[in-house]
């Protein structure tokens, strides 16, 4: 029975990292989506069209790299402060 809390403590930082990087990726894509609608505010522009414009492998790679760098910075600051 004492093994379960120890295992939970080991997984907690991993889950926190997944949640924080996922949130950074969400913010990245929401910013891209808002910019897409601001830049191309033409008639016939739908949500599906905007999502197709921003859902590219390049944007995903940028989002993941940015999320990992952001997570590393937040963890560094969390330990320093």
MOPAC internal coordinates of N, CA, C and O (Angstrom, degrees):
PM7 1SCF
backbone

  N    0.0000 0     0.00 0     0.00 0    0    0    0
  C    1.4482 1     0.00 0     0.00 0    1    0    0
  C    1.5214 1   112.43 1     0.00 0    2    1    0
  O    1.2310 1   119.31 1   151.84 1    3    2    1
  N    1.2980 1   118.92 1   -28.16 1    3    2    1
  C    1.4567 1   120.48 1  -179.54 1    5    3    2
  C    1.5274 1   112.23 1   -76.28 1    6    5    3
  O    1.2310 1   119.97 1   167.87 1    7    6    5
  N    1.3194 1   117.65 1   -12.13 1    7    6    5
  C    1.4561 1   120.76 1   180.00 1    9    7    6
  C    1.5247 1   111.80 1   -71.85 1   10    9    7
  O    1.2310 1   119.28 1   146.59 1   11   10    9
  N    1.3082 1   118.97 1   -33.41 1   11   10    9
  C    1.4599 1   122.47 1  -175.79 1   13   11   10
  C    1.5349 1   113.08 1   -62.69 1   14   13   11
  O    1.2310 1   118.18 1   132.57 1   15   14   13
  N    1.3474 1   121.06 1   -47.43 1   15   14   13
  C    1.4653 1   118.93 1   177.65 1   17   15   14
  C    1.5313 1   113.15 1   -64.02 1   18   17   15
  O    1.2310 1   119.68 1   145.82 1   19   18   17
  N    1.3237 1   118.22 1   -34.18 1   19   18   17
  C    1.4614 1   120.73 1   177.96 1   21   19   18
  C    1.5229 1   110.51 1   -66.27 1   22   21   19
  O    1.2310 1   120.44 1   140.05 1   23   22   21
  N    1.2930 1   116.76 1   -39.95 1   23   22   21
  C    1.4661 1   120.64 1   178.51 1   25   23   22
  C    1.5179 1   110.34 1   -67.24 1   26   25   23
  O    1.2310 1   120.51 1   141.24 1   27   26   25
  N    1.3117 1   116.62 1   -38.76 1   27   26   25
  C    1.4557 1   121.46 1   179.24 1   29   27   26
  C    1.5285 1   110.52 1   -63.74 1   30   29   27
  O    1.2310 1   120.46 1   139.79 1   31   30   29
  N    1.3345 1   116.72 1   -40.21 1   31   30   29
  C    1.4618 1   120.47 1   178.79 1   33   31   30
  C    1.5252 1   111.60 1   -65.71 1   34   33   31
  O    1.2310 1   119.89 1   145.84 1   35   34   33
  N    1.3190 1   117.81 1   -34.16 1   35   34   33
  C    1.4620 1   120.87 1   177.97 1   37   35   34
  C    1.5207 1   111.59 1   -69.74 1   38   37   35
  O    1.2310 1   120.07 1   143.73 1   39   38   37
  N    1.3211 1   117.48 1   -36.27 1   39   38   37
  C    1.4590 1   120.68 1  -178.04 1   41   39   38
  C    1.5192 1   113.04 1   -81.88 1   42   41   39
  O    1.2310 1   119.32 1   161.08 1   43   42   41
  N    1.3052 1   118.90 1   -18.92 1   43   42   41
  C    1.4671 1   121.79 1  -176.77 1   45   43   42
  C    1.5282 1   112.53 1   -58.85 1   46   45   43
  O    1.2310 1   118.55 1   132.57 1   47   46   45
  N    1.3349 1   120.37 1   -47.43 1   47   46   45
  C    1.4729 1   118.75 1   178.18 1   49   47   46
  C    1.5265 1   112.58 1   -63.72 1   50   49   47
  O    1.2310 1   120.47 1   145.34 1   51   50   49
  N    1.3162 1   116.71 1   -34.66 1   51   50   49
  C    1.4612 1   119.98 1   178.38 1   53   51   50
  C    1.5295 1   110.56 1   -64.17 1   54   53   51
  O    1.2310 1   120.34 1   132.55 1   55   54   53
  N    1.3300 1   116.96 1   -47.45 1   55   54   53
  C    1.4673 1   120.15 1   179.38 1   57   55   54
  C    1.5253 1   111.46 1   -64.71 1   58   57   55
  O    1.2310 1   120.31 1   141.83 1   59   58   57
  N    1.3354 1   117.02 1   -38.17 1   59   58   57
  C    1.4641 1   120.03 1   177.77 1   61   59   58
  C    1.5212 1   109.62 1   -62.74 1   62   61   59
  O    1.2310 1   120.21 1   138.70 1   63   62   61
  N    1.3310 1   117.20 1   -41.30 1   63   62   61
  C    1.4635 1   120.88 1   178.01 1   65   63   62
  C    1.5184 1   112.42 1   -63.63 1   66   65   63
  O    1.2310 1   120.92 1   137.61 1   67   66   65
  N    1.3331 1   115.85 1   -42.39 1   67   66   65
  C    1.4695 1   119.78 1   178.92 1   69   67   66
  C    1.5224 1   110.55 1   -63.93 1   70   69   67
  O    1.2310 1   120.26 1   137.14 1   71   70   69
  N    1.3152 1   117.11 1   -42.86 1   71   70   69
  C    1.4635 1   120.85 1  -179.16 1   73   71   70
  C    1.5269 1   110.79 1   -67.07 1   74   73   71
  O    1.2310 1   120.16 1   136.24 1   75   74   73
  N    1.3246 1   117.29 1   -43.76 1   75   74   73
  C    1.4629 1   119.82 1  -178.83 1   77   75   74
  C    1.5269 1   111.98 1   -67.18 1   78   77   75
  O    1.2310 1   119.68 1   137.14 1   79   78   77
  N    1.3208 1   118.22 1   -42.86 1   79   78   77
  C    1.4586 1   119.52 1   177.95 1   81   79   78
  C    1.5288 1   111.02 1   -67.72 1   82   81   79
  O    1.2310 1   120.19 1   143.11 1   83   82   81
  N    1.3274 1   117.24 1   -36.89 1   83   82   81
  C    1.4693 1   120.03 1   175.50 1   85   83   82
  C    1.5168 1   112.16 1   -62.27 1   86   85   83
  O    1.2310 1   120.77 1   141.66 1   87   86   85
  N    1.3262 1   116.14 1   -38.34 1   87   86   85
  C    1.4611 1   119.72 1   178.75 1   89   87   86
  C    1.5281 1   110.98 1   -67.80 1   90   89   87
  O    1.2310 1   120.20 1   141.16 1   91   90   89
  N    1.3248 1   117.22 1   -38.84 1   91   90   89
  C    1.4641 1   120.21 1   177.53 1   93   91   90
  C    1.5243 1   110.29 1   -65.07 1   94   93   91
  O    1.2310 1   120.06 1   139.09 1   95   94   93
  N    1.3212 1   117.48 1   -40.91 1   95   94   93
  C    1.4704 1   121.03 1   177.04 1   97   95   94
  C    1.5251 1   110.03 1   -63.59 1   98   97   95
  O    1.2310 1   119.89 1   138.74 1   99   98   97
  N    1.3276 1   117.81 1   -41.26 1   99   98   97
  C    1.4633 1   121.44 1   176.72 1  101   99   98
  C    1.5315 1   110.84 1   -59.34 1  102  101   99
  O    1.2310 1   120.31 1   134.55 1  103  102  101
  N    1.3292 1   117.01 1   -45.45 1  103  102  101
  C    1.4659 1   120.37 1   179.47 1  105  103  102
  C    1.5305 1   111.18 1   -64.27 1  106  105  103
  O    1.2310 1   120.30 1   141.73 1  107  106  105
  N    1.3217 1   117.04 1   -38.27 1  107  106  105
  C    1.4592 1   120.86 1   177.94 1  109  107  106
  C    1.5241 1   111.20 1   -61.05 1  110  109  107
  O    1.2310 1   120.96 1   130.90 1  111  110  109
  N    1.3305 1   115.76 1   -49.10 1  111  110  109
  C    1.4644 1   118.78 1  -178.57 1  113  111  110
  C    1.5258 1   112.68 1   -70.22 1  114  113  111
  O    1.2310 1   119.77 1   146.27 1  115  114  113
  N    1.3226 1   118.05 1   -33.73 1  115  114  113
  C    1.4667 1   118.41 1   177.20 1  117  115  114
  C    1.5221 1   110.32 1   -67.48 1  118  117  115
  O    1.2310 1   120.27 1   144.06 1  119  118  117
  N    1.3309 1   117.10 1   -35.94 1  119  118  117
  C    1.4576 1   120.49 1   176.26 1  121  119  118
  C    1.5308 1   110.46 1   -65.77 1  122  121  119
  O    1.2310 1   120.02 1   137.15 1  123  122  121
  N    1.3238 1   117.57 1   -42.85 1  123  122  121
  C    1.4648 1   120.46 1   176.38 1  125  123  122
  C    1.5245 1   111.69 1   -61.36 1  126  125  123
  O    1.2310 1   120.58 1   138.70 1  127  126  125
  N    1.3167 1   116.50 1   -41.30 1  127  126  125
  C    1.4630 1   120.19 1  -179.18 1  129  127  126
  C    1.5236 1   111.24 1   -65.19 1  130  129  127
  O    1.2310 1   120.34 1   136.97 1  131  130  129
  N    1.3317 1   116.96 1   -43.03 1  131  130  129
  C    1.4655 1   119.50 1   177.88 1  133  131  130
  C    1.5205 1   110.73 1   -63.84 1  134  133  131
  O    1.2310 1   120.25 1   139.66 1  135  134  133
  N    1.3275 1   117.13 1   -40.34 1  135  134  133
  C    1.4577 1   120.29 1   177.69 1  137  135  134
  C    1.5143 1   112.37 1   -65.80 1  138  137  135
  O    1.2310 1   120.39 1   143.94 1  139  138  137
  N    1.3102 1   116.85 1   -36.06 1  139  138  137
  C    1.4684 1   120.80 1   178.91 1  141  139  138
  C    1.5257 1   110.99 1   -64.20 1  142  141  139
  O    1.2310 1   120.22 1   138.81 1  143  142  141
  N    1.3199 1   117.18 1   -41.19 1  143  142  141
  C    1.4585 1   119.89 1   179.02 1  145  143  142
  C    1.5171 1   111.52 1   -73.30 1  146  145  143
  O    1.2310 1   119.80 1   149.70 1  147  146  145
  N    1.3205 1   117.99 1   -30.30 1  147  146  145
  C    1.4645 1   120.57 1   178.87 1  149  147  146
  C    1.5231 1   110.06 1   -73.63 1  150  149  147
  O    1.2310 1   120.50 1   137.32 1  151  150  149
  N    1.3243 1   116.66 1   -42.68 1  151  150  149
  C    1.4633 1   121.10 1  -176.98 1  153  151  150
  C    1.5291 1   111.95 1   -71.25 1  154  153  151
  O    1.2310 1   120.29 1   135.68 1  155  154  153
  N    1.2821 1   117.04 1   -44.32 1  155  154  153
  C    1.4659 1   121.65 1  -174.64 1  157  155  154
  C    1.5242 1   109.44 1  -116.44 1  158  157  155
  O    1.2310 1   121.06 1  -111.11 1  159  158  157
  N    1.2932 1   115.58 1    68.89 1  159  158  157
  C    1.4608 1   120.34 1  -177.24 1  161  159  158
  C    1.5276 1   110.21 1   -91.33 1  162  161  159
  O    1.2310 1   120.73 1  -130.85 1  163  162  161
  N    1.3079 1   116.20 1    49.15 1  163  162  161
  C    1.4465 1   120.44 1  -179.17 1  165  163  162
  C    1.5159 1   112.00 1   -88.65 1  166  165  163
  O    1.2310 1   121.25 1    -9.30 1  167  166  165
  N    1.3266 1   115.22 1   170.70 1  167  166  165
  C    1.4551 1   119.02 1   176.79 1  169  167  166
  C    1.5168 1   109.15 1   -73.28 1  170  169  167
  O    1.2310 1   120.84 1   -34.71 1  171  170  169
  N    1.2956 1   116.00 1   145.29 1  171  170  169
  C    1.4491 1   121.14 1  -179.64 1  173  171  170
  C    1.5173 1   113.81 1    85.80 1  174  173  171
  O    1.2310 1   120.39 1  -178.38 1  175  174  173
  N    1.3218 1   116.86 1     1.62 1  175  174  173
  C    1.4681 1   120.44 1   178.57 1  177  175  174
  C    1.5162 1   108.64 1   -81.64 1  178  177  175
  O    1.2310 1   120.67 1   -64.18 1  179  178  177
  N    1.3069 1   116.32 1   115.82 1  179  178  177
  C    1.4624 1   120.27 1  -178.37 1  181  179  178
  C    1.5203 1   109.84 1  -110.52 1  182  181  179
  O    1.2310 1   121.02 1    -8.82 1  183  182  181
  N    1.3100 1   115.65 1   171.18 1  183  182  181
  C    1.4559 1   121.21 1   177.98 1  185  183  182
  C    1.5286 1   110.17 1   -63.15 1  186  185  183
  O    1.2310 1   120.29 1   140.14 1  187  186  185
  N    1.3076 1   117.05 1   -39.86 1  187  186  185
  C    1.4629 1   120.49 1   179.66 1  189  187  186
  C    1.5274 1   111.23 1   -63.27 1  190  189  187
  O    1.2310 1   119.99 1   140.44 1  191  190  189
  N    1.3127 1   117.62 1   -39.56 1  191  190  189
  C    1.4603 1   121.17 1   178.45 1  193  191  190
  C    1.5233 1   110.91 1   -65.96 1  194  193  191
  O    1.2310 1   120.82 1   137.21 1  195  194  193
  N    1.3242 1   116.03 1   -42.79 1  195  194  193
  C    1.4638 1   120.09 1   179.20 1  197  195  194
  C    1.5255 1   110.91 1   -65.07 1  198  197  195
  O    1.2310 1   120.23 1   138.74 1  199  198  197
  N    1.3295 1   117.17 1   -41.26 1  199  198  197
  C    1.4688 1   120.18 1   177.94 1  201  199  198
  C    1.5205 1   111.54 1   -64.31 1  202  201  199
  O    1.2310 1   120.61 1   142.03 1  203  202  201
  N    1.3173 1   116.44 1   -37.97 1  203  202  201
  C    1.4663 1   119.69 1   178.02 1  205  203  202
  C    1.5264 1   110.95 1   -65.98 1  206  205  203
  O    1.2310 1   120.35 1   146.89 1  207  206  205
  N    1.3380 1   116.94 1   -33.11 1  207  206  205
  C    1.4599 1   120.16 1   178.90 1  209  207  206
  C    1.5262 1   112.64 1   -70.69 1  210  209  207
  O    1.2310 1   120.08 1   146.70 1  211  210  209
  N    1.3337 1   117.45 1   -33.30 1  211  210  209
  C    1.4654 1   119.05 1  -175.18 1  213  211  210
  C    1.5235 1   113.42 1   -97.87 1  214  213  211
  O    1.2310 1   119.37 1   163.47 1  215  214  213
  N    1.3070 1   118.80 1   -16.53 1  215  214  213
  C    1.4714 1   121.67 1  -178.10 1  217  215  214
  C    1.5228 1   109.43 1   -87.50 1  218  217  215
  O    1.2310 1   121.34 1  -101.53 1  219  218  217
  N    1.3317 1   115.04 1    78.47 1  219  218  217
  C    1.4597 1   120.77 1   179.11 1  221  219  218
  C    1.5303 1   108.92 1  -121.68 1  222  221  219
  O    1.2310 1   120.19 1   -22.39 1  223  222  221
  N    1.3115 1   117.25 1   157.61 1  223  222  221
  C    1.4751 1   119.31 1   177.60 1  225  223  222
  C    1.5312 1   112.68 1   -60.81 1  226  225  223
  O    1.2310 1   120.26 1   145.20 1  227  226  225
  N    1.3239 1   117.12 1   -34.80 1  227  226  225
  C    1.4631 1   120.37 1   178.92 1  229  227  226
  C    1.5220 1   110.75 1   -64.61 1  230  229  227
  O    1.2310 1   120.42 1   134.03 1  231  230  229
  N    1.3288 1   116.80 1   -45.97 1  231  230  229
  C    1.4617 1   120.06 1   178.28 1  233  231  230
  C    1.5229 1   111.19 1   -63.28 1  234  233  231
  O    1.2310 1   120.26 1   142.30 1  235  234  233
  N    1.3190 1   117.10 1   -37.70 1  235  234  233
  C    1.4647 1   119.76 1   179.14 1  237  235  234
  C    1.5200 1   110.99 1   -65.70 1  238  237  235
  O    1.2310 1   120.37 1   138.25 1  239  238  237
  N    1.3406 1   116.90 1   -41.75 1  239  238  237
  C    1.4703 1   120.44 1   178.30 1  241  239  238
  C    1.5259 1   110.45 1   -63.11 1  242  241  239
  O    1.2310 1   120.18 1   137.23 1  243  242  241
  N    1.3211 1   117.27 1   -42.77 1  243  242  241
  C    1.4597 1   120.90 1   177.83 1  245  243  242
  C    1.5272 1   110.22 1   -62.56 1  246  245  243
  O    1.2310 1   120.16 1   138.48 1  247  246  245
  N    1.3212 1   117.31 1   -41.52 1  247  246  245
  C    1.4640 1   121.27 1  -179.29 1  249  247  246
  C    1.5235 1   111.22 1   -64.50 1  250  249  247
  O    1.2310 1   119.96 1   137.07 1  251  250  249
  N    1.3136 1   117.69 1   -42.93 1  251  250  249
  C    1.4653 1   120.80 1  -178.56 1  253  251  250
  C    1.5272 1   110.71 1   -68.37 1  254  253  251
  O    1.2310 1   120.06 1   135.78 1  255  254  253
  N    1.3232 1   117.48 1   -44.22 1  255  254  253
  C    1.4619 1   120.43 1   178.95 1  257  255  254
  C    1.5300 1   110.28 1   -63.43 1  258  257  255
  O    1.2310 1   120.38 1   136.53 1  259  258  257
  N    1.3271 1   116.89 1   -43.47 1  259  258  257
  C    1.4661 1   120.52 1   178.27 1  261  259  258
  C    1.5210 1   111.14 1   -63.31 1  262  261  259
  O    1.2310 1   120.34 1   140.47 1  263  262  261
  N    1.3093 1   116.96 1   -39.53 1  263  262  261
  C    1.4640 1   120.67 1  -179.95 1  265  263  262
  C    1.5275 1   110.89 1   -65.79 1  266  265  263
  O    1.2310 1   120.18 1   138.36 1  267  266  265
  N    1.3116 1   117.27 1   -41.64 1  267  266  265
  C    1.4663 1   119.99 1   179.25 1  269  267  266
  C    1.5281 1   111.66 1   -67.26 1  270  269  267
  O    1.2310 1   120.20 1   139.60 1  271  270  269
  N    1.3337 1   117.22 1   -40.40 1  271  270  269
  C    1.4622 1   120.25 1   176.56 1  273  271  270
  C    1.5233 1   109.89 1   -65.38 1  274  273  271
  O    1.2310 1   120.39 1   136.01 1  275  274  273
  N    1.3311 1   116.85 1   -43.99 1  275  274  273
  C    1.4619 1   120.23 1   178.10 1  277  275  274
  C    1.5099 1   112.26 1   -61.56 1  278  277  275
  O    1.2310 1   120.34 1   138.73 1  279  278  277
  N    1.3052 1   116.95 1   -41.27 1  279  278  277
  C    1.4651 1   120.50 1   178.42 1  281  279  278
  C    1.5293 1   110.99 1   -64.42 1  282  281  279
  O    1.2310 1   120.56 1   138.70 1  283  282  281
  N    1.3285 1   116.54 1   -41.30 1  283  282  281
  C    1.4701 1   120.11 1   179.12 1  285  283  282
  C    1.5290 1   110.89 1   -63.64 1  286  285  283
  O    1.2310 1   120.36 1   139.06 1  287  286  285
  N    1.3158 1   116.92 1   -40.94 1  287  286  285
  C    1.4687 1   120.58 1   179.35 1  289  287  286
  C    1.5242 1   110.37 1   -65.69 1  290  289  287
  O    1.2310 1   120.21 1   135.56 1  291  290  289
  N    1.3244 1   117.19 1   -44.44 1  291  290  289
  C    1.4673 1   120.59 1   179.97 1  293  291  290
  C    1.5244 1   110.58 1   -63.65 1  294  293  291
  O    1.2310 1   119.75 1   138.15 1  295  294  293
  N    1.3204 1   118.08 1   -41.85 1  295  294  293
  C    1.4576 1   120.95 1   178.61 1  297  295  294
  C    1.5269 1   110.84 1   -65.43 1  298  297  295
  O    1.2310 1   120.20 1   139.91 1  299  298  297
  N    1.3233 1   117.22 1   -40.09 1  299  298  297
  C    1.4582 1   120.44 1   177.09 1  301  299  298
  C    1.5271 1   110.58 1   -61.14 1  302  301  299
  O    1.2310 1   120.78 1   133.06 1  303  302  301
  N    1.3257 1   116.11 1   -46.94 1  303  302  301
  C    1.4657 1   119.67 1   179.74 1  305  303  302
  C    1.5184 1   111.59 1   -67.50 1  306  305  303
  O    1.2310 1   120.11 1   144.99 1  307  306  305
  N    1.3078 1   117.39 1   -35.01 1  307  306  305
  C    1.4599 1   121.02 1   179.05 1  309  307  306
  C    1.5318 1   110.74 1   -63.30 1  310  309  307
  O    1.2310 1   120.12 1   142.31 1  311  310  309
  N    1.3128 1   117.37 1   -37.69 1  311  310  309
  C    1.4543 1   120.99 1  -179.44 1  313  311  310
  C    1.5328 1   112.70 1   -79.67 1  314  313  311
  O    1.2310 1   120.47 1   152.52 1  315  314  313
  N    1.3287 1   116.71 1   -27.48 1  315  314  313
  C    1.4570 1   120.73 1  -179.30 1  317  315  314
  C    1.5255 1   112.98 1   -81.60 1  318  317  315
  O    1.2310 1   119.61 1   150.11 1  319  318  317
  N    1.2833 1   118.35 1   -29.89 1  319  318  317
  C    1.4677 1   121.18 1  -175.70 1  321  319  318
  C    1.4714 1   111.28 1   -94.05 1  322  321  319
  O    1.2310 1   120.10 1   180.00 1  323  322  321

